[in-house]
Amino acid sequence: MNYLATEEERKEYSEILKNNEEQYQNFVSEKYSIENVFNKRKNSINISQENSQLPIEYKETFFKSILNKIKKLFRKVMI
């Protein structure tokens, strides 16, 4: 940077770096601010409580379904 750029280009480059750093710091401070972290935790707890009340649908495994079909077949043959 020091050898390839003129004085004006260095100033522009340093200003661009400062602006980018400020934007990044603002982003980080908003993302990890204490107030937002606790709000997100409260929201996630409410969502998890809502999900826990929903009924869970279980699917038969492949082998279990084949076994049940074989049992049905034997029942039909025996009758």
Secondary structure, 3 states (H helix, E strand, C coil): CCCCCCHHHHHHHHHHHHHHHHHHHHHHHHHCCHHHHHHHHHHHHHHHHHHHCCCCCCCCCHHHHHHHHHHHHHHHHHC
